[in-house]
């Protein structure tokens, strides 16, 4: 963390710390209270499938509008300007289409499954379910591996805690609180805290945007983006910015995957009261999926404009030539821009409310993800592997133990792993280890009767190749291509790897299914 960050200061006061403490204590109390309602795995995993439209919409947006979302979206806005808005646009449009058509999510809810790997078993067999569950949980845990790091940088920027030891202590306390009420309350506590967080964070972020525009002025914000990013700051098709291949990738990952394939979102569909509620849930949630990207991205753009004019901030966030420092080389620094902006423009009291909302969002996302991955490991890996003989009591105990173990791993991984690419890109790539294969299995299993077990195994295997989209493998692939003398220079980016892997998985499903068809009738396998 640059030493010059200490010179920037913060408006965060003792009153703000008090607001944060009271808010977080209330969320833990909720976890203790709702424990009395947990009597089965369905209660623990999907809240007894009792979510109705309004609460379902709030909890889905609440989970997806976590602190990690705010941090990576703000980083994209800072590094990409207004062109980054295309991510939110495609997320909103695709989610609306899913809501209107019921694509993927309605058949899953109609089948009554609690997880996507449970669908794998009904369609392709138990072995596919166990493998799919392992990949889902493994990729999901790796995906959330930097949540704590992002939270640490948010706390440091907002409160002025630049001492790494103090920041790590705060984050350890936060993950302990998350583990406590998630272990006790399961999905019931997740739904309730998501709803509260949704209300508080929405109001806080809207106020932050209003104050940022009032402080900076709209014309200054636009002019700064024009000066710093040029046309690439407004046009996502510009090759110097995002480029066409990146947009195609976002239609897939920010749009379809995030709402219809990613397990934490699908769990809301599985928890819905009926198929009709699922459609309404997704149709209305499309607005939230749009806004959850746009508002933080706009705050990132405001941070760009603010620190462009700030003498100390300009030294931290920009090169001597006047361009933003690159995420690939300084990703952990560019994450600090948005919280530092809030620390400077928000008054005492409001900064505490926003901080409490953001930290609650941090906890909200963690509880949903921890619950999701632990439940998948128990429900889709351990229980099927033991012949489905585990009692409800043993499954609940295992799920709670796994929540704790996953939380411990996340703490260690966040402290150890160096971030060498944009936070959003890291999450989209690590999640692809699961979602590439899952998308192909859902597409083939639900809509192509000839999809076979062999094709499913091959597609899942191809999906694991997405790991080459992480920063270090991408660099090695680029060097290897240049070393072969094929081209003089090459830059393999994350989207190139994931799109290629997705195409390979689709091909593997088709070829494997045609060459090695299942003996049983695929239609009967759905029932």
N, C-alpha and C positions, 0 to 999 in steps of 0.2 A: 504494500500500500504506500503510495508516494508520501513522503514526509510533508510536502506542501499542502496536503489535504487539511492538516491541522490549522493552517492559516485561514481557511474558509469560514470556520465557525458554524454556529447553528442557533436557532431560536428555541430549541427544545429545552424545557425547564422542569423543575421539580413537580409543578402542577401537571405537566404532561405525563411524567412518569406515574403519577398517582392515577390518572385517567386510564392509562394502559394497564396498571396493576388491577384496578377494580374490574375492568372489562374482562381480562383474562381469568380472574378468579370466578367470575360469573359463569364462564363457559365450562370450567371444571365442575362447578356445582351442578350444572345441567347433566353432565356425564354421570355423576353419582346418583342423581335423582331418577334418571330413566332406566338405570340398571334393573329395576324391579319389573320392567316390561319385557325383558329378554327371556324367552322360554324355549326357543327353537333356533335352528340354523337359519330358517327363513326370516325370523324376527331379526337375527343378528346381521344377516347379509343384505336383505332387501326389505326391511321394515315390515314384514308380513304382507308384502305386495298391497299396501294400503294407500299409496300416494295418489292424491287427487291432483287435478290440473294445476291450480295456482301454487300449491306447496311444491309440487314436482318441478315446475318451471323455476321457482326461486332456488331450490336446492341444486338443480343442475347448473344454473348460472353461477350460484355461489361456489360450487366446487371448481368450475372451470375459470372463474375470476379469482384465482388465488394470487398470493404474493408473487409466486414464480411467474404467473402469466403477466402480471403488471411489470415485473422486472425485465423479462425477455422482450415484451412488446415495446417498452420504453427504450430499451437498447436498440431495437430495430428502427424506431422512430428517430433516435439520435443519429444512427449510422446511415439511414436511408432516406430521411426526409419524408415528405408527403407521399412519395411513391410507395412507402410501406403500407399505406391504407389498403392496398389491393389484397393484403392477407385477410383483413377483417371483412372486406367485401365478399370475397369468395367463401369465407366461413359462413357468413349470414345467408347468402344465396343458396349454397348447397344444403345447409341445415333446413331451410324452408322447403326445398324440393323433397328432402327426406321426410319432412312432416306431412307434406301434401300427398306424397305417394306411398309412404310407409315402407320405403325401400330398406330392406334388411331388418330394421327394428321391429316392425309389426309382425312378420313371421316368427321372430324370436320370442316375442311376448305371447303370441298365440300358442306356441309350443309349451310355454310355461317353464322355460329353462331359467336358471339363476345366473349362469355364466356362459360365455361363448364356448369354452371347452366342453361344457355339458352338451351343447349342440353337436360338437364333433363326435361324441360317442354315439348319439342317436343316429347320426348320418353316416359315420365312417367306422365306428368301432371304438372300443375302450383304449386300445393302444394309441390311436390318434389323439384321444382326449388327454391321456397322460403326457404325451410329448408336447401337445399344444399347451397344456397347462403349465408345464415347466418353462417353455419359451415365453409364454405370456407373463408369468410371474418374474422370471429372470430379467426379461427386457424391461418390464415395468419397474422393478426395483432399481435397475441401472438407470432408467429414465429419470427417476426422481432422486438420483444420487447427488445432484448438485442443488437440490432445493434448499438445503441448509446453508450452503455457501452463498446462494443468492440472498437468503434471509439475513445472513451475517453482514453482507455488504449494505443491505438496506438499513439495518440497525446502525451500522457505523456511520453511514451518510446522514441519517436523520437525527441521530442523537449526539453525534460528535465523539462517540467511543472509538477512537482510532487505535487504541491498544488492542492488538489481536487477542490477547488472553482474556480481556474483559468481554470482547465480542463473543468469543467461544463459550464463555460461561453463560452468557445470556441465551445463546442458541441451545446449549445443553438443557437449560431450564425449560425452554419452550418445547423441545422435543419430549422432555419428560412429562410435561402437562398434556401434550397430545396423546402420548402413549397411555397415560392414566385414564382419560375419559373415553378414548377409543376402545381400550381393552374392556372397560366396564359396560359402555352403552351401545357399541356396534352401530348399525345403520340408523337406529332411532336417534341417538345423540348426534350423529352426523347430519341428519336432516334438520334437526332443530337448530343446531349451531350454524349450519349453512344459511338458514333463513335469516337469522339475526345478523350474520356477517354480511349477507347480501344487501340488507337495508342500510347498515352503517357504512359499508364501503362505497356503495353507490352514491350516497349523499356526500361523503367525504371527497371522492374523486371528482364529482361534478363541481363542488365548491373549489377544489384545487385548480381545475381548468379555468373557471371563471376568474379567479384571482391571478392566474398566470397571464391570461390575455389582458386583464386590466393593468397588470404591472408592466408587461412588455409592449403591448400594442400589437394589433393584428398585422399591420404593415411591416413592423420590424421583424416579426416572426417569418413572414413570407420572404422578405428581402434577405434575411440571413440564410435561409435554405437555398435561395437562388445563388447567393454569393459562394456558399461553401460547397454545395452539391451540384450546382448547375442544372441542366435539363434532367439529369438522372435523379434529382431530388423530387421531381414531379411526375416523371414518366417511368413506370416500372418496366416497360419494354426496352428501355435504354440499356445497351450491353455494358456500359460503364457502371450501372447500378445493379438491379436485380436480374434483368434479362428474361427472355421468353421461357427458357427451360425452368427457371426458378418459379415462374408463375404457374406453369403446368404442375410442378411439384406441390405448390401450395393448394391448388384446387383439389389435389388428392389428399394431402395430409392435413392442412388446416380446415379443409371443407369436409370431405367424406369421412376420413379416418377419425377425426376428432369427435364427430357426433354419432357415427353409426358403427364404428369398428372398435374404437378405444373402450376398454372394458369399464372404466369408471363412469363413462357416459351411458353405456349400454345398461349398466346396473340400474340407472334411473328408469329406463324403459321396462326392465324386468320387474321393477318395484311398483310400476303404475297399476292403478286399479283395473284398467281394461285397455283393450286395443284402441278404443276411441280416445282415451286419455293420452295414450302414447302419441297419437297424431297431433293432438292439440299441444301436448308438451313440446314437441319438436317444432311445430309451426311457430309458436310464440317464442320459444327459446332462440329462434333464429335471430331475433332482435338482440338478445343478450350475447350471442356468439359474435355478432357484428361489433357491438359496443365494447366487449371485453378486450378486443384488439385496438379499436380506434382511440378510446380515451387514453390508455397508457401510452400508445404511440404518439398521440398529440402532446402528452406531457414530456415525452422524450424529445420531441421537436422543440418544445418550449425551453427545455434544458440546453439544447443546442444554441438557441438564440441568446439565452441568458449568459452562458459561459463564453460565448463568442465576444461579448462585450465586457466580460469580467477579466481583469488583468491576470490574477492568479489562476483562475479557472481556464483561461486560454492557454496558459503554459502546460496545464495538466492534460487537457482533453484534445489539443490540436497540435499538429506538427508545426515547425517553423515556417513551412510553406503555406500554412493556413488551411490545411485539410484535416478532417477528424482523424485521430489515431485509429488504426485498424483493429477490428475485433479479433482477428486472428492472432495478433501480437499482444494486444492490450485489452482482452475481453473483460478481465476482472476490473479494469479501471472504468471502461465505458458503462458498466453496470451501475456505477456510483453516480452517474450524472443526474438521473431523475430524483433519487432521495435527497441529494444535495440541493437540488432546486427547491424541493418542498421545505427543506430545513431553512432556506433563506427567505421564502416569500410567504409562508404561512405564519399567522400570529400565534402567540401562546394560547393554549386551550384547543384551538382548532388543530394545531399540529399534533396534539396529544390524541384527539379524536381520530384523525386520519391515521396516525401511527397505530392506534389500537385496532382500527379497522383493517389495516394492512397486516398486522401481526395475527389478527383473528383469521384473515384470509390465508395466511401462511399455515395456521393450525388446521383450518378447514380443508385445505387441499391435502395436507398430510393425513388427516384422519380418514378421508375417503380413499386415498391411495393405499394406506396401510391396511385398512379393512379389506380393500379389494384384493390385494396380492396375497395376504394371509389366508383369506377365504378361498381363493383359487387354489392355493397349495393344498389346503385341507380337502376342499370339495372335489377338486379335479385331478389331484395327483395322489395324495396319501390315501384317502378313502377308497378310490377305485383300485389302487394298487394292492390294498388289503382285502379286496373282495367286497367292499361296501359293508363291512361288518362293524364299523365303529359306531358306538352309541352317540346320541346327540350330545351328551355331557362330555364325552371324550373329544368330539369334534370342536365343540366350543372352547374347551381347554387348549387344544392344539392351536386353534386360530389365535387365541389370546397370547400364547407363548410366542408364536411366529410374529405377531405384531411387535412384541418387544425385541426379538432378535433382528428383525428388519430395521427397526429404529436404531439399534446399536450399529448395524452395518452402515446405515446412512450417515451417521455421525462420523464414523471413521473415513468413509469414502469422500465426503465433502471436504474434510480437512486435508486429504492426501492428493486427490486428483487435480492436476493443473488444467484449467480451462483454456484451450488454445483455439477456440472458434466461438462464434456467437452462441449465446445460451439457447436461443430458439433452435438453432441448427443442431446443437448437441442433443437436445430433447427429441427433435424430429428424427434424427438418425438412430439414436439408441432405441427409440420406440419402434423403429422400422424392423428391428430384429423380430418383433412379434407381428406388427400390423400388416406387413407385406403378405406373409403366409396366411394370416387370419382373413384378410380381405379376399384372397383367392378362394379359400375354403368356404367362406360365407357365400360368395358369388356363385361358385360352382355347386355347393351343397344345397342351396336354396332354389337356384334357378336353372340348373342343368342336371337332368336326371341321370346322365351317363357318368357324372363325376364319381371316381372310384377311390378306394382306400389308398391304393398305390399312388395315384395322382396327388392325394392329400399329403402323404408323407414326403413326396418329392417337392411339393410347393412349400411345405414348412421348412424343408432343408434349404431350399433356395433363399428363403427369407432371411436365414441366419447370415447370409453373405452381406447383408446391409451393414454389418459391423465395419466394413471397409469404407463406409462414408464418414467415419470419425476422422478428426484432423490429421493424425499421424499417418494412417493408411492412405489417405488421399494424397498426401505429400509424396509418399513412397511410390504410389501408382504413377503420379506425374513424372517423377524422376526416372522410373523404369521405362516409360514410353519414350522419353527424350533419349535415354541411354541406348534404346534399340535403334535409334537413328530414323524413326518413322517421321518425326517432326522436329523442328529446331527448339520449339518451346511448347509446353502444354500445362494447362491448369485444370486438373480434375477436381470438380466441386461436388459438394454433398448431393445436390439434386441429380447430377449425372449418374452417380452410383445407385441411388435409390430408384430412379426411373428404370435403369437397366436391370436391377434386381427384380423389380416388379414385373417387367416384361418376361424375364426368365421364369419367374414363379408361375405366371399365367400359362406360358408354353409348357412348363413341366406338368402342370395339372392336366392340360389337354392331351399331351402325348402319353403321359402315364395312364390316364383313364382309358384312352383308346387302345393302347397296347395291352393293358392289364385290367380289363373291366371286372367289376364285382359280380359275383354269381347271383346274389340276391337282387331283387328289384329295388331300384333306388327310391321309387315312390313309397314302397312299404317301409323303407328305412327311415323315412321322415316321421312316420306315425309312432 
